[in-house]
């Protein structure tokens, strides 16, 4: 059972890293004026954030 919670913690950390990459991508493409791509990164970041929240809630 503890192994499951360790795996959840590991996945949350991976997702947090992906979220940072998505945020960075959004900033870069917004600065370039490529709003469509920036919006896609923003949507991805929001989805990753939701996944993190769900996993964090399940590990409580």
C-alpha positions in Angstrom: 0.0 0.0 0.0 2.8 2.4 0.8 4.4 1.6 -2.6 1.2 3.0 -4.2 1.5 6.3 -2.3 5.2 6.6 -3.2 4.4 6.1 -6.9 1.7 8.8 -6.6 4.2 11.2 -5.1 6.7 10.4 -7.9 4.0 11.0 -10.6 3.0 14.3 -8.9 6.6 15.5 -9.1 6.8 14.5 -12.8 3.6 16.3 -13.5 4.8 19.4 -11.6 7.9 19.4 -13.9 5.7 19.1 -17.0 3.5 22.0 -15.7 6.6 24.2 -15.4 7.5 23.3 -19.0 4.0 24.2 -20.2 4.1 27.5 -18.3 7.5 28.3 -19.9 6.2 27.4 -23.3 3.2 29.7 -22.9 5.4 32.6 -21.9 7.8 32.1 -24.8 5.0 31.8 -27.5 3.1 34.7 -26.0 6.2 36.8 -26.3 6.6 35.7 -29.9 3.1 36.7 -30.6 1.9 33.2 -31.4 -1.2 33.3 -29.3 -2.8 30.1 -30.6 0.2 28.1 -29.5 0.5 29.9 -26.2 -3.2 29.2 -25.5 -2.6 25.5 -26.2 0.2 25.5 -23.7 -2.0 27.3 -21.2 -4.8 24.6 -21.7 -2.2 21.9 -21.2 -0.9 23.5 -18.0 -4.4 23.8 -16.6 -5.0 20.1 -17.4 -1.8 19.1 -15.8 -2.7 21.2 -12.7 -6.0 19.4 -12.5 -4.3 16.0 -12.7 -1.9 17.1 -9.9 -4.8 18.1 -7.7 -6.6 14.8 -8.3 -3.5 12.8 -7.5 -2.7 14.9 -4.4 -6.3 14.5 -3.1 -6.0 10.7 -3.6 -2.9 10.4 -1.5 -4.4 12.1 1.6 
